[in-house]
Amino acid sequence: MSRRTRTQLDRAAYAERLRAMWIGACIANWTGLRTEGVRTERPFFTDADWGKPLGRDGAPIDFVLLDPCLADDDTDIEYVYLHLMTEAGTLFLSPEQIRDGWRAHINEFIWVSNRRARDLMERGVLPPATSDPALNPESLQIDAQLTTEIFGALAPGMPELALRMADLPIRTTARDHAAHAAQFYVLLFSLAATVDPEKPRREEIVRIVREARSYLPDTSEAADVIDFVLSAALSVERPDERWESVRDAIARRYQEQAPAHGFVYRGFTESAINLATGTLALLLGGGSFRRTVQIGTLAGWDSDNGTATMGSLVALLGGMAELRRAFPGARLSERYRIHRTRPTLPDRLPEDREAEDTFAEISRRMVALVDLAVREEGGQVEPTRWVIARRASSPGTAAPHGPPPGP
């Protein structure tokens, strides 16, 4: 029998953190979109470019706060997964449920591996064959890294369960190191619940990065990326000011000199280099939402994706207090316009012509699934708290190629 530890998590406090996670994801996503694909090789952006009209179509590189928050591919596919899990009352979506959910709701605003997988589903191919490199040559792109973090948030403090829940959704679009990168993100979101608020957040972030990395096979290219960025980030004397040097080292290793290091640079949407910039933003953002989003937005390549992920993670760590600290006096939207990209999903705000859901309601539905997750792992669901049972960790156990693990 596997050894388990037990911890407690306040239900209301975590619900508030989930609400912040979604708001933070939307702010970070739309801020990062200002620079998506604008700088994919030298010269890159630096801190000096913040606020200047150098973004897409001359937009200023600055924070974007919308009301309502608009759906984009960094949040809408996870929203679909939440909808499917809620409707089915399950933590583990089957190949048929994923296929049917994608066919019903995911038809536009998808690119690269997501687009290939969706086209394969129309031809009768089921996940995980939709990421088979022989059928989907885009399976080493970034797609799964921006569509599956929700599974970690639904299994707070239960990383092994989070990996099981996310396994098939990840392998719907990703293989090899791209799947490991997505697993790393899922693990971070699960381990966010273990962060001690009494300890320096920067140190706790380094701890969960190391713990999440320990699940990946040492032979994975994703492991190489995380190890390299972690080492480089920890060697920076003044991380708030010298992040550009790490970003430039990333460019040398994974783009300009990629073959010499055993890598292939596959374009600005490929998995490895964007895993590197996302990890960079998290580590050198130091747990500050503003700084994490700034670094991610300026870092280059597919800059909205890693920025949305890490901004969302920092918001999950700090809750609404972190977002209010980031934008004192600002009105942060509570509304979400999912019909911008996924118009076949239910309208939960029929009297609101601009939005279809609220982040508080999204959080409520997630909490109901956390109840299932806690029970799945042998924990207790109580009116005001969860008693979470966690299995002993098994380094190197993340495995995207074996048969889908059952519940």
C-alpha positions in Angstrom: 0.0 0.0 0.0 1.4 3.4 -0.9 2.3 5.8 1.9 0.0 8.9 2.3 0.2 12.2 4.1 -2.8 14.3 5.1 -3.2 18.0 4.9 -6.1 20.4 5.3 -7.3 23.1 2.8 -10.0 25.7 3.5 -12.8 25.3 0.9 -13.9 29.0 0.8 -10.3 30.3 0.6 -9.5 27.9 -2.2 -12.6 28.9 -4.1 -11.5 32.5 -3.9 -8.1 31.5 -5.2 -9.7 29.6 -8.2 -11.6 32.8 -9.0 -8.4 34.7 -9.0 -6.8 32.1 -11.2 -9.3 32.7 -14.0 -9.2 36.5 -13.7 -5.4 36.4 -13.7 -5.3 34.0 -16.7 -7.4 36.4 -18.7 -5.4 39.5 -17.8 -2.1 37.8 -18.5 -3.5 36.2 -21.7 -4.6 39.5 -23.2 -1.5 41.4 -22.0 0.7 38.7 -23.6 -1.3 38.8 -26.9 0.1 42.4 -27.4 3.5 40.8 -28.3 2.6 37.3 -29.5 4.9 36.4 -32.4 6.3 39.9 -32.6 9.8 39.1 -31.5 10.9 35.5 -32.3 14.6 36.2 -32.8 17.0 39.0 -31.9 16.6 41.9 -31.2 14.2 40.9 -28.4 12.2 43.2 -26.1 13.6 44.4 -22.9 12.2 46.2 -19.8 12.9 49.5 -21.6 10.2 48.6 -24.1 7.4 48.3 -21.6 4.7 50.9 -22.3 6.0 51.6 -25.9 3.8 51.1 -29.0 5.8 48.2 -30.2 3.2 45.4 -29.9 1.0 43.9 -32.6 -0.4 46.5 -34.9 1.4 49.2 -32.9 -0.4 48.5 -29.6 1.4 49.7 -26.5 3.0 46.9 -24.5 1.0 47.3 -21.3 -1.5 45.5 -19.1 -4.9 44.8 -20.6 -7.9 44.8 -18.3 -11.1 44.0 -20.1 -14.8 43.9 -19.0 -16.0 41.4 -19.7 -12.9 39.2 -20.0 -12.9 37.6 -23.4 -12.3 33.9 -24.1 -9.2 32.9 -26.0 -7.4 29.6 -26.5 -5.5 30.0 -23.3 -8.7 29.6 -21.3 -11.5 28.4 -23.5 -10.5 24.8 -24.0 -10.0 24.4 -20.3 -13.5 25.9 -19.9 -14.8 23.2 -22.3 -13.1 20.5 -20.2 -14.7 21.9 -17.0 -18.1 21.9 -18.8 -17.6 18.2 -19.9 -16.5 17.0 -16.5 -19.3 18.9 -14.7 -22.0 17.5 -17.0 -20.7 14.0 -16.7 -19.8 14.2 -13.0 -16.4 12.6 -13.6 -12.7 13.4 -13.1 -11.7 11.2 -16.0 -12.9 12.0 -19.5 -13.0 9.1 -21.9 -11.7 9.3 -25.5 -15.3 9.4 -26.7 -16.3 12.2 -24.3 -13.3 14.3 -25.4 -14.0 13.7 -29.1 -17.7 14.6 -28.7 -16.9 17.6 -26.6 -14.4 18.9 -29.1 -16.8 18.3 -32.0 -19.6 20.1 -30.2 -17.7 23.1 -28.9 -14.2 23.4 -30.3 -14.4 24.3 -34.0 -12.8 27.8 -34.5 -10.0 29.8 -32.9 -7.7 26.7 -32.8 -4.3 26.4 -34.4 -1.3 24.1 -34.9 -1.7 20.7 -33.0 -5.2 21.6 -31.7 -6.3 22.2 -35.3 -4.8 18.9 -36.5 -6.4 16.9 -33.6 -9.8 18.5 -34.3 -9.5 17.6 -38.0 -8.6 14.0 -37.1 -11.6 13.7 -34.8 -13.8 14.6 -37.7 -12.3 11.6 -39.5 -13.1 9.3 -36.7 -9.8 9.3 -34.9 -10.0 9.1 -31.1 -7.5 10.5 -28.5 -4.8 9.7 -27.9 -4.2 8.7 -31.5 -5.0 12.4 -32.3 -1.4 13.2 -31.2 0.3 10.3 -33.0 3.2 11.9 -34.9 2.3 9.9 -38.0 -1.1 11.6 -38.0 -0.4 14.8 -36.3 3.1 16.2 -37.2 2.4 19.2 -34.8 2.4 17.1 -31.6 5.7 18.8 -30.4 4.1 22.2 -30.4 2.9 24.2 -27.4 -0.8 23.3 -27.5 -1.2 21.0 -24.5 0.8 23.5 -22.4 -2.1 26.0 -22.6 -5.1 23.7 -22.4 -4.7 21.4 -19.4 -3.5 23.3 -16.3 -7.0 23.2 -14.9 -6.5 19.5 -14.0 -3.8 20.5 -11.5 -6.0 23.1 -9.9 -8.8 20.5 -9.6 -6.4 18.2 -7.6 -4.9 20.6 -5.0 -2.0 19.0 -3.2 -2.6 15.7 -5.1 -0.1 15.8 -8.0 -0.3 12.1 -8.8 -4.1 12.3 -9.2 -3.7 15.5 -11.3 -1.4 13.6 -13.7 -4.0 10.8 -14.1 -6.8 13.3 -14.7 -4.8 15.2 -17.3 -3.2 12.3 -19.1 -5.7 11.8 -21.9 -6.4 15.5 -22.4 -2.7 16.1 -22.7 -2.2 13.2 -25.1 -5.1 14.5 -27.3 -2.6 17.0 -28.8 1.0 16.3 -27.4 3.7 13.6 -27.3 7.2 13.3 -26.0 8.7 16.4 -24.4 5.7 18.5 -25.3 3.5 16.2 -23.2 6.1 16.4 -20.4 6.0 20.2 -20.5 2.2 20.1 -20.1 2.5 17.6 -17.2 5.0 20.0 -15.6 2.4 22.8 -15.7 -0.3 20.5 -14.3 2.0 19.6 -11.5 2.7 23.2 -10.7 -1.0 24.0 -10.4 -1.5 21.0 -8.1 1.5 21.8 -6.0 0.3 25.5 -5.6 -1.9 24.2 -2.8 1.2 23.2 -0.8 2.9 26.6 -0.9 3.3 27.9 2.7 2.1 31.6 2.8 4.4 32.2 5.8 7.5 31.5 3.8 9.0 33.8 1.0 7.0 33.2 -2.1 10.1 33.2 -4.3 11.6 30.3 -2.3 8.3 28.4 -2.4 8.1 28.8 -6.2 11.6 27.4 -6.6 10.5 24.5 -4.3 7.5 23.5 -6.3 9.4 23.9 -9.6 11.9 21.4 -8.4 9.3 19.1 -7.1 7.3 19.2 -10.3 10.5 18.6 -12.3 11.2 15.5 -10.2 8.3 13.8 -11.8 9.7 14.1 -15.3 12.1 11.5 -16.8 15.6 12.9 -16.8 16.0 12.0 -20.5 13.2 14.3 -21.5 14.0 17.5 -23.4 11.5 19.2 -21.1 13.6 18.2 -18.2 16.7 19.7 -19.9 14.8 23.0 -20.4 13.6 23.2 -16.8 17.0 22.3 -15.4 18.7 24.9 -17.6 16.3 27.7 -16.8 16.3 27.0 -13.1 20.1 27.0 -12.9 20.4 30.2 -15.0 17.6 31.9 -13.0 19.2 31.1 -9.6 22.6 32.4 -10.8 21.1 35.9 -11.6 22.3 38.4 -8.9 19.4 40.8 -9.3 16.5 38.8 -10.8 14.2 41.8 -11.2 16.6 43.5 -13.5 18.7 40.8 -15.2 16.0 38.4 -16.6 17.0 39.4 -20.2 20.3 37.7 -19.8 18.5 34.4 -19.1 16.1 34.9 -22.0 19.1 35.5 -24.3 20.7 32.3 -23.0 17.5 30.5 -23.8 17.6 31.8 -27.4 21.2 30.6 -27.8 20.6 27.1 -26.5 17.2 26.3 -27.9 17.0 28.3 -31.1 20.3 29.7 -32.5 22.5 26.7 -31.4 19.8 24.1 -31.0 21.4 21.3 -33.0 24.6 21.5 -30.9 22.6 20.9 -27.8 20.4 18.0 -29.2 17.4 20.2 -30.0 15.4 21.1 -33.0 13.8 24.6 -33.2 10.4 24.1 -34.8 9.2 27.7 -34.9 7.9 30.2 -32.4 5.0 28.0 -31.3 7.1 24.9 -30.4 7.0 23.4 -27.0 10.6 23.7 -25.7 11.4 27.3 -26.1 8.0 28.4 -24.8 8.4 26.1 -21.8 11.7 27.9 -21.2 10.2 31.4 -21.3 7.2 30.4 -19.1 9.5 28.9 -16.5 11.7 32.0 -16.7 8.7 34.4 -16.1 7.7 32.3 -13.1 11.1 32.1 -11.5 12.3 35.6 -12.0 8.8 37.1 -11.5 9.4 36.2 -7.9 5.7 35.5 -7.1 4.6 39.0 -8.2 1.7 38.9 -10.7 2.7 42.2 -12.3 6.4 41.2 -12.7 5.6 37.7 -13.9 3.3 39.0 -16.6 5.7 41.7 -17.7 8.6 39.3 -18.1 6.4 36.8 -19.9 5.0 39.4 -22.3 8.5 40.8 -23.1 10.2 37.4 -23.3 9.4 36.7 -27.0 8.1 33.9 -29.2 4.5 32.7 -28.4 4.4 35.2 -25.5 0.7 35.1 -24.6 0.7 31.4 -23.7 3.4 31.0 -21.1 2.4 34.4 -19.7 -1.3 33.3 -19.3 -0.2 30.1 -17.6 2.2 31.7 -15.2 0.1 34.7 -14.5 -2.7 32.3 -13.7 -0.5 30.3 -11.4 0.7 33.3 -9.4 -2.9 34.4 -9.1 -3.8 31.0 -7.8 -1.0 31.3 -5.2 -2.0 34.7 -4.0 -5.7 34.9 -4.6 -7.6 38.1 -5.2 -5.3 39.9 -2.8 -2.5 39.4 -5.2 -4.5 40.9 -8.1 -5.7 43.8 -6.0 -2.1 44.5 -5.1 -1.1 44.4 -8.7 -3.9 46.8 -9.8 -4.8 49.0 -6.8 -8.0 50.8 -7.3 -8.8 49.0 -10.6 -12.1 47.4 -11.2 -11.4 43.7 -12.1 -14.0 42.1 -14.2 -16.1 39.2 -12.8 -17.6 38.3 -16.2 -16.4 36.0 -18.9 -17.5 36.0 -22.5 -17.0 32.4 -23.6 -19.2 32.8 -26.6 -16.5 34.9 -28.3 -14.8 31.6 -29.3 -17.2 28.8 -28.0 -20.7 29.9 -28.9 -22.3 26.5 -28.4 -21.7 26.4 -24.7 -24.5 27.3 -22.2 -25.3 30.9 -21.5 -25.3 31.2 -17.7 -26.1 34.9 -17.8 -29.1 35.2 -20.1 -29.9 38.7 -19.0 -26.3 39.9 -19.7 -25.8 40.6 -23.4 -22.1 40.9 -23.1 -21.1 37.8 -21.1 -22.2 34.2 -20.4 -20.6 33.3 -17.1 -18.9 34.7 -13.9 -15.6 33.7 -12.4 -17.3 33.1 -9.1 -19.7 30.6 -10.7 -16.8 28.9 -12.6 -15.0 28.6 -9.2 -18.1 27.0 -7.7 -18.2 24.3 -10.4 -14.6 23.6 -9.9 -15.0 23.2 -6.1 -17.6 20.6 -6.8 -15.1 18.6 -8.8 -12.4 19.1 -6.1 -14.8 17.3 -3.8 -14.7 14.4 -6.2 -10.9 14.5 -6.4 -10.5 14.6 -2.6 -12.7 11.6 -2.2 -11.0 9.8 -5.1 -7.7 10.0 -3.2 -9.2 8.8 0.1 -9.6 12.2 1.7 -12.5 13.8 3.5 -14.9 16.5 2.3 -16.2 18.6 5.1 -18.5 21.7 5.1 -15.6 24.2 5.5 -12.5 22.2 4.6 -11.0 19.3 2.7 -8.7 16.8 4.4 -6.5 15.9 1.5 -4.7 12.5 1.4 -1.6 12.6 -0.8 0.3 9.6 -2.1 4.1 9.6 -1.6 5.7 11.1 -4.7 7.4 8.9 -7.3 10.2 10.8 -9.1 10.3 10.3 -12.9 6.8 8.8 -13.1 5.2 11.2 -15.5 4.6 9.0 -18.6 2.7 10.2 -21.6 3.2 7.1 -23.8 1.7 4.2 -21.8 -1.9 3.1 -21.8 -4.3 5.7 -20.3 -4.4 5.1 -16.6 -7.8 4.4 -15.2 -9.5 6.1 -12.2 
